[in-house]
Amino acid sequence: FCIQTNLLTRLEDNMKDQNARLQHEYEMISKELEIERLKHAETRLQFQRERQETQEMEAELLVIRRQLGMEKNTFEKAFGLFHSKSIDNSVHSEQLVATITG
């Protein structure tokens, strides 16, 4: 009977040790999981910020492209007018030279 009691006590001690190890391992894994959840939440928040910033930059780029297009049109019109006026002045100058020397 003493041997059985001694074996039972050792078995109970082994089970307590194993339970303690398992409990410790469970707690460590739970902490790691919580850390991973927090990191995931931070990553998701950073992604949302980056996406918002990208959308704002795309909108700003669209505005700049529109402005550039309008400025290009204005420049082309002004250049066309100056070019046309320059040709007219050149023709008029040639006519004056021809009249004077003529």
Buried (B, 14 or more C-beta within 10 A) or exposed (E): EEEEEEEEEEEEEEEEEEEEEEEEEEEEEEEEEEEEEEEEEEEEEEEEEEEEEEEEEEEEEEEEEEEEEEEEEEEEEEEEEEEEEEEEEEEEEEEEEEEEEE
